[in-house]
C-alpha cells in the first residue's frame, strides 16, 4: 500500500476478526459469507470511505453513519422522481388506452357498415385479433427478459422501435383497400400486426415501473399518475374517434327485405335510398382522419416518455432473491384459491361489459334509432366512468372492496333492463349510459385494487417464494384480452346468423332482438354469475386487515435484522 491507501477489504476483515478474539479467518467464515453480498453492493463506497486511511475515524468525525451508508442514503434520495418525470411516465400509458377505446367501440360497426365486410368474416377478424393480442403478451414478455441492456436501457428500445410500425398498422386498419378479393386478409393481418406492435409498447412500458426508481413510494406515486392519464386516455380516444366520425352521416341502403318485396334486383334499383346524397367516401375519409389524429397523439406520447424518463438499470437489481422458475411460479399461482376466484369473477364481469362496449354503437344506431347520437352516448359512458373513479376509490376505503364490488357492478342491472323494456327514448338512453359508466369505473378500478390483496395473501402462504407478482398481473390481462376476443367474435357471429344487413338503414327484427340480448339480457346474466363467484372470494376486510398486520410484522422483523446487519457492517467499515 502506498500513500493514503487504506487496507484492502480482506485485510480489514481479518483485523476486525482478530480484534474480536475470533482468531484467524477461515475461508468459509459465516461472517464473510453473511456480508459478502453487502460488500459487493457497497464495495465502491467502502473503498472510497477508506481511501486516505483511517476510514473508521473519518466516519466518527463526519457523523453517526459511516461514509458508505451516508453515501448510499444520498443515492436513494437522488432516486426520488420529480413531478415532471412522473408526468412523462404517465403520458406513456395514453396510447394504449386511446387506441384500445377507438377499436373497442368503433371497429365492429366500421367493418360491417363502412368496409362492408360480411358479418361472419368480421367476427373472425375481431376474435382472431383479440385472441392474438392475448397470446402476444407472454411472448413479448419472454423476449424482453432475454434482451440485453443497451445505452438506452433494456425496455426503451422496444418502445422506440415499435412505435412507428404500430402507427402505420393502426392507420391501415382504418383504410378501405380498393381490392375485390383479399379484403378480409388485409384487416386480419394489420389488426393482428397492430396488436403485436402495441403489445411491444405496452408490456415494456408496464414493466418500466420497476426501472424508474428503487423507492416503492416513488413507484406507487408514478403509478397513480399513470392511472389518471390512462382514464383520461379512454375519454380522449372515444371523443376523438366519435366526434370526427359523427360529423359525417354514414349512407345507408334500404333493403327490400323490410318492405316485403319479392323481386330483389328490381327492388334494390328502386329503393337504393340514403339518408343523404353523399357516398361512403366521406365516411371513410373521416375514419382515416381520426386514425391520423390518434396516430399523431401516439407519437407525441411516445416521444414524451422516451425523452422524459430515464430507465435505471440498478433500480431492478435484486439484492438477495434467487432466480425464480417461471413454470414453478405459474403452478403456485394457479393453485392459489383466492386468485382463481377473483379472476373468474372479473372475467365474467369483463365479458359482460365487453359485450356492452362492442355492440352498444349498433344497438343505438339500429334498435333505438339514434344513428346520429351514438358517438355522444359513448362519450357519456366514458365521461361518467372517469368522473366516478374517485368516488369508488373513496367507497372501497370506506365500506370495503367486496361491498364496492356488489354495489358498483350490480348498479348497472336496472338500467340495462330499462333500456330494452321501455320505448326508445333519448333521455333514458343517456341515463343508461351514465349508469353503465359508473359500473365501468368500478369494474376498471376494483381488479387492480384487489389483486395486490391476493398477492399479499399468497406471500403469507408462501413466504419463501418470491418474484411471482408479474404472473398474477400478466395472466389476469391475458384472460381479460382473450375474453374480449371471444365476446366480439360470438356477438358478431350472432348478428350474422340473425341476418344482419350491411349498410342497412334498418335491420330485421331478429337482428334487433339479438342486439337487445347482447346489450341487456346476456350482460345481466353474466354480472349475476360474477356476483355469485365474488361471494366465494375469501379475502374480506377482516382477512385483509389480518394479512396486512402479518406482513407488517414480517417487514419489521426483516428491518430489525437489517438494522443489526448495518450496525455490524459499520464496525466492519
Backbone torsions as a table, in degrees:
resi	resn	phi	psi	omega
1	UNK	NA	144.3	-178.5
2	UNK	-126.7	151.1	172.1
3	UNK	54.4	-122.4	-172.8
4	UNK	-92.2	10.0	-178.5
5	UNK	-73.2	135.3	176.8
6	UNK	-89.0	178.0	178.7
7	UNK	-65.0	150.3	177.5
8	UNK	-69.9	167.6	-178.2
9	UNK	-57.6	-42.3	-177.2
10	UNK	-67.4	-43.4	-179.9
11	UNK	-64.8	-40.9	179.4
12	UNK	-63.0	-38.7	179.9
13	UNK	-63.4	-40.2	179.5
14	UNK	-65.7	-39.4	179.0
15	UNK	-64.1	-41.6	-180.0
16	UNK	-64.4	-39.7	179.8
17	UNK	-66.7	-41.9	180.0
18	UNK	-67.5	-35.2	179.0
19	UNK	-65.3	-31.2	-179.5
20	UNK	-86.7	5.7	178.3
21	UNK	77.1	18.0	-176.4
22	UNK	-83.2	-3.6	-178.8
23	UNK	76.8	-169.9	-178.7
24	UNK	-65.3	150.2	-177.3
25	UNK	-82.8	127.8	176.9
26	UNK	-83.7	152.7	-178.3
27	UNK	-58.7	-35.7	-178.6
28	UNK	-105.2	34.4	-179.2
29	UNK	-55.2	137.0	179.1
30	UNK	-61.1	-35.8	-178.4
31	UNK	-67.8	-39.7	179.4
32	UNK	-64.7	-46.6	-179.2
33	UNK	-65.8	-31.6	-178.1
34	UNK	-65.2	-38.4	-175.3
35	UNK	-105.7	9.9	-179.2
36	UNK	-61.7	-45.9	-179.6
37	UNK	-66.9	-38.6	-179.6
38	UNK	-65.7	-42.4	179.3
39	UNK	-63.6	-36.1	-179.4
40	UNK	-64.7	-39.7	-179.5
41	UNK	-74.2	-35.4	-175.9
42	UNK	-105.8	12.5	-177.5
43	UNK	-54.0	-47.6	179.3
44	UNK	-61.2	-36.1	-179.6
45	UNK	-70.5	-39.4	179.4
46	UNK	-63.7	-43.9	-180.0
47	UNK	-62.8	-40.9	179.0
48	UNK	-65.2	-40.6	-178.4
49	UNK	-67.5	-27.0	-177.3
50	UNK	-93.4	-10.7	-179.8
51	UNK	-59.9	133.5	-178.9
52	UNK	90.3	-1.9	178.3
53	UNK	78.7	161.2	174.9
54	UNK	64.0	42.0	-177.5
55	UNK	-59.7	-41.9	-176.6
56	UNK	-66.7	-38.2	-179.7
57	UNK	-66.2	-39.0	179.3
58	UNK	-66.5	-34.3	177.0
59	UNK	-63.1	-43.7	179.8
60	UNK	-65.3	-35.7	-179.3
61	UNK	-75.2	-30.2	-174.1
62	UNK	-86.2	-14.6	-178.2
63	UNK	153.8	-177.4	-177.3
64	UNK	-72.3	-33.2	-178.4
65	UNK	-93.5	146.4	174.9
66	UNK	-67.0	157.7	-176.9
67	UNK	-56.4	-36.9	-178.1
68	UNK	-60.6	-46.4	-178.2
69	UNK	-72.4	-35.6	176.9
70	UNK	-64.6	-41.3	179.5
71	UNK	-68.8	-36.2	176.7
72	UNK	-63.2	-40.2	178.6
73	UNK	-68.3	-37.7	177.0
74	UNK	-63.7	-34.9	177.6
75	UNK	-65.1	-39.2	177.5
76	UNK	-63.9	-38.3	177.8
77	UNK	-65.3	-36.3	178.8
78	UNK	-67.5	-22.5	-178.9
79	UNK	-81.1	-1.9	175.9
80	UNK	-66.0	139.1	-175.0
81	UNK	-89.5	140.0	174.5
82	UNK	-78.3	163.4	177.2
83	UNK	-60.6	-37.1	179.3
84	UNK	-62.7	-43.0	178.9
85	UNK	-64.2	-40.3	179.1
86	UNK	-65.8	-39.3	178.7
87	UNK	-66.9	-42.2	177.9
88	UNK	-62.7	-40.0	176.6
89	UNK	-65.1	-42.8	-177.7
90	UNK	-64.7	-37.8	-179.0
91	UNK	-60.5	-28.2	179.7
92	UNK	-64.2	-16.7	178.9
93	UNK	-84.6	-9.9	-175.7
94	UNK	-69.7	-43.0	-176.1
95	UNK	-55.7	-41.6	-178.5
96	UNK	-63.7	-41.2	-177.9
97	UNK	-75.0	-39.3	-179.3
98	UNK	-63.7	-51.3	-179.4
99	UNK	-67.9	-35.4	179.9
100	UNK	-64.4	-41.1	179.0
101	UNK	-68.0	-42.9	-179.9
102	UNK	-61.1	-44.1	179.1
103	UNK	-69.5	-40.9	-176.3
104	UNK	-64.4	-39.9	-176.5
105	UNK	-87.2	-32.2	-166.5
106	UNK	-116.0	-15.9	-173.9
107	UNK	-65.7	-39.4	-178.1
108	UNK	-62.5	-50.4	-179.0
109	UNK	-68.5	-28.7	176.2
110	UNK	-66.6	-47.7	-179.9
111	UNK	-62.7	-39.1	-174.9
112	UNK	-77.5	-45.1	-169.9
113	UNK	-104.3	-21.8	-178.3
114	UNK	-104.3	-53.6	175.6
115	UNK	-76.8	-17.0	177.3
116	UNK	58.8	43.4	173.9
117	UNK	-81.6	138.8	177.4
118	UNK	-57.4	142.6	-174.7
119	UNK	-58.7	-35.5	179.7
120	UNK	-63.8	-47.1	-179.6
121	UNK	-71.0	-31.9	175.5
122	UNK	-62.3	-38.5	178.1
123	UNK	-63.9	-36.6	177.9
124	UNK	-65.9	-43.5	179.8
125	UNK	-61.2	-47.0	-176.8
126	UNK	-66.3	-43.8	-179.4
127	UNK	-68.0	-47.5	-176.8
128	UNK	-62.8	-39.8	-179.7
129	UNK	-64.5	-44.5	-179.9
130	UNK	-71.1	-38.8	178.4
131	UNK	-64.8	-41.2	177.6
132	UNK	-64.8	-37.3	176.8
133	UNK	-59.3	-40.1	179.1
134	UNK	-66.7	-39.1	-177.5
135	UNK	-69.6	-35.0	-174.8
136	UNK	-69.1	-22.7	-179.0
137	UNK	-58.7	-57.6	178.6
138	UNK	-66.1	-29.7	178.2
139	UNK	-64.5	-49.4	179.7
140	UNK	-64.0	-40.1	177.2
141	UNK	-59.2	-38.9	179.0
142	UNK	-66.4	-44.9	-178.7
143	UNK	-67.5	-34.7	177.2
144	UNK	-63.9	-39.2	179.6
145	UNK	-63.6	-22.3	179.3
146	UNK	-94.5	-1.1	-177.6
147	UNK	-78.5	137.2	178.2
148	UNK	-81.9	157.1	178.0
149	UNK	-72.9	142.2	176.3
150	UNK	-122.9	-179.1	178.8
151	UNK	-66.6	-19.3	176.9
152	UNK	-95.2	-4.3	-175.6
153	UNK	110.2	-169.4	178.3
154	UNK	-103.5	-27.7	-176.5
155	UNK	-96.9	-37.6	-176.1
156	UNK	-58.5	-39.2	177.8
157	UNK	-59.3	-34.7	176.4
158	UNK	-63.3	-43.3	-179.6
159	UNK	-66.0	-44.0	-176.2
160	UNK	-66.9	-46.4	-173.1
161	UNK	-80.5	-23.0	179.2
162	UNK	-81.8	-23.7	-173.5
163	UNK	-60.1	-53.4	-177.4
164	UNK	-62.2	-38.7	-179.8
165	UNK	-70.7	-33.4	177.1
166	UNK	-64.9	-40.6	-179.4
167	UNK	-65.9	-41.6	179.1
168	UNK	-62.3	-47.5	-178.6
169	UNK	-66.7	-35.0	177.8
170	UNK	-64.5	-42.8	179.7
171	UNK	-63.7	-40.3	-177.6
172	UNK	-71.1	-19.5	173.1
173	UNK	-63.2	-36.6	-176.0
174	UNK	-95.7	17.1	177.9
175	UNK	-109.4	132.5	179.5
176	UNK	-95.1	109.3	-178.2
177	UNK	-72.5	145.8	179.8
178	UNK	-89.5	65.6	179.6
179	UNK	-131.1	144.7	-178.3
180	UNK	-82.1	-33.3	178.6
181	UNK	-125.5	155.6	178.1
182	UNK	88.9	7.2	-179.3
183	UNK	-66.4	-38.4	179.2
184	UNK	-62.7	-43.9	179.1
185	UNK	-64.8	-34.7	178.1
186	UNK	-57.1	-53.6	-177.4
187	UNK	-69.8	-35.7	179.5
188	UNK	-64.9	-44.6	-178.0
189	UNK	-65.5	-49.1	-174.6
190	UNK	-75.2	-28.5	175.2
191	UNK	-67.7	-46.0	177.5
192	UNK	-66.4	-38.1	178.3
193	UNK	-62.9	-43.4	178.9
194	UNK	-64.8	-42.0	179.3
195	UNK	-61.1	-37.7	177.4
196	UNK	-65.8	-46.2	-176.0
197	UNK	-70.5	-37.2	177.7
198	UNK	-70.4	-28.1	172.8
199	UNK	-67.1	-39.4	176.4
200	UNK	-63.3	-19.4	174.0
201	UNK	-89.1	-47.2	-168.3
202	UNK	-78.5	-36.6	-179.7
203	UNK	-64.4	-51.0	175.7
204	UNK	-64.3	-31.7	176.9
205	UNK	-64.6	-42.7	178.5
206	UNK	-63.5	-39.8	179.3
207	UNK	-72.1	-19.1	-178.2
208	UNK	-61.9	-20.0	178.6
209	UNK	-54.6	-38.3	-177.0
210	UNK	-79.2	-7.0	-174.7
211	UNK	-114.4	3.4	-179.6
212	UNK	-93.9	-22.1	178.3
213	UNK	-165.3	151.9	174.7
214	UNK	-85.4	-18.1	-177.6
215	UNK	-77.1	123.4	-179.1
216	UNK	-62.7	-39.2	-179.4
217	UNK	-63.6	-36.4	178.5
218	UNK	-68.7	-38.9	177.6
219	UNK	-66.3	-40.1	178.2
220	UNK	-63.2	-41.8	179.3
221	UNK	-64.4	-42.4	178.1
222	UNK	-64.3	-35.9	177.5
223	UNK	-65.3	-38.0	177.6
224	UNK	-63.0	-42.7	174.6
225	UNK	-59.3	-43.0	-177.6
226	UNK	-62.2	-46.6	-178.3
227	UNK	-61.2	-38.1	178.6
228	UNK	-62.9	-46.5	-179.1
229	UNK	-67.5	-36.5	-179.5
230	UNK	-65.8	-39.2	177.5
231	UNK	-64.9	-42.4	176.1
232	UNK	-63.2	-32.4	177.6
233	UNK	-63.1	-36.6	177.6
234	UNK	-64.1	-40.2	177.4
235	UNK	-65.8	-42.9	-177.8
236	UNK	-63.9	-43.7	179.4
237	UNK	-62.4	-43.5	178.4
238	UNK	-65.7	-41.0	-177.6
239	UNK	-68.1	-47.4	-177.5
240	UNK	-61.9	-53.7	-177.6
241	UNK	-63.6	-46.1	-175.3
242	UNK	-67.7	-43.8	-175.6
243	UNK	-73.6	-35.9	178.4
244	UNK	-70.0	-46.8	-179.9
245	UNK	-69.1	-35.4	-177.4
246	UNK	-68.2	-17.0	178.5
247	UNK	-71.2	-16.6	-177.4
248	UNK	-111.9	132.8	176.3
249	UNK	-82.3	118.5	178.6
250	UNK	-73.2	121.2	-179.2
251	UNK	-66.3	147.1	179.9
252	UNK	-130.9	162.0	-177.5
253	UNK	-119.3	128.3	176.3
254	UNK	-76.7	121.7	-177.0
255	UNK	-86.7	141.9	177.6
256	UNK	-64.5	-16.7	-179.9
257	UNK	-59.3	-34.5	-173.9
258	UNK	-77.7	-14.5	-175.1
259	UNK	-112.1	6.9	175.6
260	UNK	68.4	30.2	-179.4
261	UNK	-88.1	144.5	-175.7
262	UNK	-96.5	-36.6	-179.2
263	UNK	-88.3	92.7	-170.8
264	UNK	-68.2	-36.0	-177.6
265	UNK	-65.6	-43.9	177.3
266	UNK	-67.5	-40.1	-178.6
267	UNK	-62.3	-40.8	-179.5
268	UNK	-64.6	-32.6	178.3
269	UNK	-72.4	-36.7	-177.2
270	UNK	-81.0	-28.9	-172.2
271	UNK	-114.3	30.5	178.2
272	UNK	-78.4	70.8	-173.5
273	UNK	-95.4	147.7	174.2
274	UNK	-135.2	157.6	177.5
275	UNK	-69.6	-24.0	174.7
276	UNK	-142.0	174.4	-176.6
277	UNK	-88.1	2.7	180.0
278	UNK	-76.4	-175.2	179.7
279	UNK	-124.6	-177.0	178.6
280	UNK	-70.0	-12.7	-176.2
281	UNK	-60.0	-44.7	-179.7
282	UNK	-62.7	-40.7	-179.9
283	UNK	-66.6	-42.5	178.6
284	UNK	-64.2	-39.1	177.2
285	UNK	-64.5	-37.9	179.3
286	UNK	-63.1	-41.9	177.8
287	UNK	-63.8	-37.4	179.4
288	UNK	-71.3	-36.1	175.9
289	UNK	-62.6	-44.5	178.1
290	UNK	-61.5	-40.7	177.9
291	UNK	-63.3	-38.4	178.3
292	UNK	-65.6	-41.3	178.5
293	UNK	-64.0	-45.4	179.5
294	UNK	-66.0	-37.6	175.9
295	UNK	-62.0	-39.7	176.8
296	UNK	-63.5	-40.3	176.3
297	UNK	-64.8	-36.2	177.9
298	UNK	-59.3	-48.7	180.0
299	UNK	-62.6	-45.4	-178.4
300	UNK	-59.6	-46.3	-179.4
301	UNK	-65.0	-40.1	179.2
302	UNK	-64.4	-40.5	178.7
303	UNK	-64.7	-43.1	178.2
304	UNK	-60.8	-41.7	179.4
305	UNK	-63.8	-48.9	-175.6
306	UNK	-66.7	-40.8	-176.9
307	UNK	-82.0	-23.8	-173.7
308	UNK	-102.6	-7.2	-177.3
309	UNK	-125.5	133.7	177.5
310	UNK	-107.2	124.5	177.5
311	UNK	-80.3	124.6	-174.9
312	UNK	-106.8	117.2	-178.2
313	UNK	-65.4	-41.0	-175.4
314	UNK	-69.3	-18.6	-178.3
315	UNK	-66.3	-23.3	-175.1
316	UNK	-99.3	-3.8	-174.5
317	UNK	-69.8	130.1	177.1
318	UNK	-80.8	143.3	-176.0
319	UNK	-95.7	-25.9	-175.9
320	UNK	-145.2	-20.3	-173.6
321	UNK	-72.5	141.2	174.4
322	UNK	-80.9	155.2	177.0
323	UNK	-58.2	141.8	-175.3
324	UNK	-106.3	132.3	176.1
325	UNK	-69.5	130.2	-177.7
326	UNK	-63.3	-45.3	-175.0
327	UNK	-72.5	-33.2	174.0
328	UNK	-65.8	-42.9	177.4
329	UNK	-64.0	-40.3	179.1
330	UNK	-62.7	-40.3	179.1
331	UNK	-64.0	-42.5	178.7
332	UNK	-64.4	-42.4	-178.2
333	UNK	-65.2	-45.2	-176.8
334	UNK	-72.4	-14.4	174.8
335	UNK	-93.8	2.3	-179.8
336	UNK	-86.8	109.8	-172.8
337	UNK	-55.8	-50.0	180.0
338	UNK	-56.8	-35.5	179.7
339	UNK	-67.1	-43.3	-179.5
340	UNK	-63.5	-43.7	179.8
341	UNK	-65.4	-39.3	-178.5
342	UNK	-66.8	-49.3	-177.0
343	UNK	-69.9	-29.8	176.5
344	UNK	-64.5	-44.0	178.1
345	UNK	-62.5	-45.0	-178.6
346	UNK	-75.5	-22.5	174.5
347	UNK	-64.9	-44.0	177.9
348	UNK	-67.8	-37.4	176.1
349	UNK	-64.2	-44.6	179.0
350	UNK	-62.2	-41.7	178.6
351	UNK	-61.5	-40.4	179.0
352	UNK	-61.5	-47.9	-177.2
353	UNK	-76.0	-26.3	174.1
354	UNK	-67.3	-39.4	175.3
355	UNK	-62.2	-41.9	178.6
356	UNK	-65.1	-44.1	-178.6
357	UNK	-64.4	-45.3	-174.6
358	UNK	-72.3	-25.8	-174.1
359	UNK	-112.3	-3.5	-173.9
360	UNK	-68.0	-35.1	178.9
361	UNK	-64.1	-44.5	176.9
362	UNK	-65.0	-39.2	180.0
363	UNK	-62.3	-45.3	178.7
364	UNK	-65.5	-38.5	-175.0
365	UNK	-71.0	-45.7	-170.2
366	UNK	-104.3	-48.3	-175.7
367	UNK	-73.7	-44.4	-179.6
368	UNK	-89.4	-20.7	178.6
369	UNK	82.3	16.8	-179.3
370	UNK	-98.6	63.3	-175.7
371	UNK	-60.7	-36.3	-175.9
372	UNK	-97.8	8.1	-177.9
373	UNK	-119.6	-7.9	-169.7
374	UNK	-64.3	-33.6	-179.7
375	UNK	-67.1	-33.1	176.7
376	UNK	-72.8	-33.7	177.7
377	UNK	-67.0	-41.4	176.7
378	UNK	-63.1	-39.8	178.4
379	UNK	-64.5	-35.5	177.7
380	UNK	-63.4	-38.0	177.8
381	UNK	-60.1	-49.8	-174.7
382	UNK	-71.8	-35.7	176.2
383	UNK	-65.0	-41.2	177.4
384	UNK	-61.8	-42.0	179.1
385	UNK	-63.3	-42.8	-178.5
386	UNK	-64.5	-44.5	-174.9
387	UNK	-73.3	-22.3	-176.3
388	UNK	-98.1	-3.2	176.8
389	UNK	-61.0	-44.5	175.2
390	UNK	-59.1	-35.6	178.2
391	UNK	-63.3	-44.0	-179.7
392	UNK	-68.8	-31.6	175.2
393	UNK	-62.8	-42.5	176.3
394	UNK	-67.4	-41.0	-175.6
395	UNK	-64.0	-43.9	-177.3
396	UNK	-70.5	-29.0	175.7
397	UNK	-76.6	-26.9	-178.3
398	UNK	-86.1	-41.0	-173.6
399	UNK	-115.8	-4.7	178.9
400	UNK	100.9	154.9	-174.0
401	UNK	-74.9	-37.9	179.0
402	UNK	-66.1	-38.9	175.7
403	UNK	-63.3	-39.6	178.0
404	UNK	-63.0	-36.7	177.5
405	UNK	-63.3	-49.4	-178.0
406	UNK	-60.9	-48.0	-176.0
407	UNK	-72.5	-46.1	-174.0
408	UNK	-66.1	-48.4	-175.0
409	UNK	-75.4	-37.0	-178.1
410	UNK	-76.0	-14.0	-176.8
411	UNK	-64.8	-21.1	-179.2
412	UNK	-81.4	-17.2	-172.2
413	UNK	-59.3	-51.0	-178.9
414	UNK	-58.9	-37.1	-177.8
415	UNK	-74.4	-35.6	176.8
416	UNK	-65.0	-33.6	176.7
417	UNK	-73.3	-41.0	-176.3
418	UNK	-64.5	-35.4	-174.4
419	UNK	-67.3	-22.8	178.9
420	UNK	-102.0	-20.8	-179.2
421	UNK	-83.3	-43.2	-178.4
422	UNK	-77.8	159.4	176.4
423	UNK	-65.3	156.6	-178.8
424	UNK	-56.3	119.9	-177.6
425	UNK	-146.4	124.7	-175.3
426	UNK	-65.0	-39.4	179.6
427	UNK	-63.4	-44.6	178.8
428	UNK	-62.3	-38.8	179.8
429	UNK	-63.1	-41.4	177.3
430	UNK	-66.7	-36.0	176.4
431	UNK	-63.1	-42.3	176.9
432	UNK	-63.3	-40.3	179.4
433	UNK	-62.1	-43.8	179.1
434	UNK	-64.5	-43.6	179.3
435	UNK	-64.8	-40.2	177.8
436	UNK	-63.4	-38.4	177.8
437	UNK	-63.2	-36.6	177.0
438	UNK	-62.2	-43.1	178.2
439	UNK	-70.7	-35.5	176.8
440	UNK	-60.7	-40.1	178.4
441	UNK	-60.8	-43.9	178.3
442	UNK	-64.2	-43.2	-179.8
443	UNK	-67.5	-28.2	178.5
444	UNK	-75.7	-40.1	-173.1
445	UNK	-84.0	-43.2	-167.7
446	UNK	-64.2	-40.4	179.1
447	UNK	-58.2	-43.2	-179.1
448	UNK	-72.1	-18.7	176.4
449	UNK	-86.4	-29.9	-175.8
450	UNK	-92.7	-25.2	178.8
451	UNK	-60.7	-41.0	175.9
452	UNK	-59.7	-32.5	176.9
453	UNK	-65.1	-39.2	177.1
454	UNK	-64.6	-40.7	179.5
455	UNK	-65.4	-41.3	176.0
456	UNK	-60.1	-43.0	178.2
457	UNK	-63.1	-38.5	177.9
458	UNK	-64.4	-41.2	-179.4
459	UNK	-63.4	-36.1	178.2
460	UNK	-69.7	-35.4	179.7
461	UNK	-79.4	-25.4	179.5
462	UNK	-129.8	68.8	-173.9
463	UNK	-65.1	-23.0	-178.2
464	UNK	-92.6	-0.6	-178.4
465	UNK	-106.8	123.5	-174.1
466	UNK	-125.2	161.4	170.2
467	UNK	82.8	21.7	-178.2
468	UNK	-100.4	5.4	-175.3
469	UNK	-58.8	-40.7	-177.4
470	UNK	-63.7	-31.7	-179.8
471	UNK	-66.1	-42.1	179.5
472	UNK	-57.8	-48.9	-175.6
473	UNK	-74.7	-42.7	-174.4
474	UNK	-66.4	-37.2	-179.3
475	UNK	-78.6	-25.3	170.2
476	UNK	-64.6	-44.2	177.9
477	UNK	-64.1	-40.8	179.8
478	UNK	-59.2	-50.0	-178.5
479	UNK	-66.1	-36.2	179.4
480	UNK	-64.6	-45.4	179.4
481	UNK	-65.6	-40.3	179.5
482	UNK	-64.6	-39.4	177.3
483	UNK	-62.6	-39.1	178.1
484	UNK	-61.4	-41.0	177.6
485	UNK	-64.1	-41.5	178.5
486	UNK	-63.0	-43.4	-177.3
487	UNK	-64.4	-44.7	-179.6
488	UNK	-67.5	-41.0	179.9
489	UNK	-63.8	-47.2	-177.9
490	UNK	-66.9	-41.2	-177.8
491	UNK	-66.3	-42.7	179.4
492	UNK	-68.2	-37.7	176.6
493	UNK	-65.4	-36.2	177.0
494	UNK	-63.4	-39.2	177.1
495	UNK	-64.9	-36.4	177.4
496	UNK	-63.8	-44.5	178.5
497	UNK	-64.4	-30.5	-179.2
498	UNK	-78.4	-10.2	177.7
499	UNK	96.0	39.2	-179.1
500	UNK	-60.4	132.9	-179.8
501	UNK	-102.9	114.6	-179.8
502	UNK	-62.8	131.5	179.9
503	UNK	63.6	16.9	179.4
504	UNK	-68.4	141.2	175.0
505	UNK	-68.2	-26.5	173.6
506	UNK	-146.8	173.6	-174.6
507	UNK	-125.7	158.2	176.4
508	UNK	-60.1	161.9	-179.6
509	UNK	-59.7	-35.1	-179.6
510	UNK	-64.6	-36.7	179.3
511	UNK	-67.5	-43.4	178.2
512	UNK	-62.7	-39.2	176.7
513	UNK	-64.2	-41.5	178.5
514	UNK	-62.8	-41.9	178.7
515	UNK	-63.4	-39.1	176.6
516	UNK	-61.7	-41.0	178.4
517	UNK	-64.5	-40.3	-174.7
518	UNK	-73.0	-26.7	-178.6
519	UNK	-106.0	-3.8	-177.9
520	UNK	-132.5	-71.3	-170.9
521	UNK	-62.4	-49.6	-177.6
522	UNK	-66.4	-47.4	176.4
523	UNK	-58.8	-39.4	179.0
524	UNK	-62.7	-44.2	178.1
525	UNK	-62.0	-41.1	179.4
526	UNK	-67.2	-38.5	178.0
527	UNK	-63.8	-44.1	178.7
528	UNK	-62.2	-40.2	178.1
529	UNK	-64.5	-40.2	179.1
530	UNK	-65.1	-36.6	178.5
531	UNK	-64.7	-35.2	175.0
532	UNK	-64.4	-39.8	178.3
533	UNK	-67.3	-37.7	178.0
534	UNK	-66.1	-25.3	176.0
535	UNK	-62.5	-31.2	179.6
536	UNK	-83.4	-11.2	-179.2
537	UNK	-65.9	121.4	-167.3
538	UNK	-84.2	-13.9	-172.5
539	UNK	-92.0	93.4	173.6
540	UNK	-94.5	-171.8	-176.5
541	UNK	-64.6	-36.6	178.7
542	UNK	-65.6	-45.6	178.8
543	UNK	-64.1	-39.5	-179.5
544	UNK	-65.5	-38.9	178.3
545	UNK	-65.4	-40.6	178.1
546	UNK	-64.3	-42.9	178.8
547	UNK	-63.4	-39.8	179.9
548	UNK	-63.0	-42.9	179.4
549	UNK	-66.2	-40.7	179.7
550	UNK	-64.3	-42.1	178.1
551	UNK	-66.5	-36.0	178.2
552	UNK	-64.9	-40.5	177.1
553	UNK	-62.1	-41.1	178.4
554	UNK	-63.8	-40.4	-179.8
555	UNK	-67.7	-40.4	178.4
556	UNK	-63.5	-39.8	177.2
557	UNK	-63.5	-40.6	178.0
558	UNK	-66.5	-40.8	179.8
559	UNK	-66.1	-39.0	178.3
560	UNK	-65.2	-37.5	176.0
561	UNK	-65.8	-38.5	179.2
562	UNK	-66.7	-39.2	178.1
563	UNK	-63.9	-37.9	177.0
564	UNK	-64.4	-40.4	177.4
565	UNK	-62.7	-41.6	-178.8
566	UNK	-65.4	-36.4	178.5
567	UNK	-63.1	-45.1	178.9
568	UNK	-69.7	-33.6	177.7
569	UNK	-63.9	-38.8	178.6
570	UNK	-60.8	-38.3	179.2
571	UNK	-68.1	-33.8	177.7
572	UNK	-67.8	-42.7	179.7
573	UNK	-64.6	NA	NA
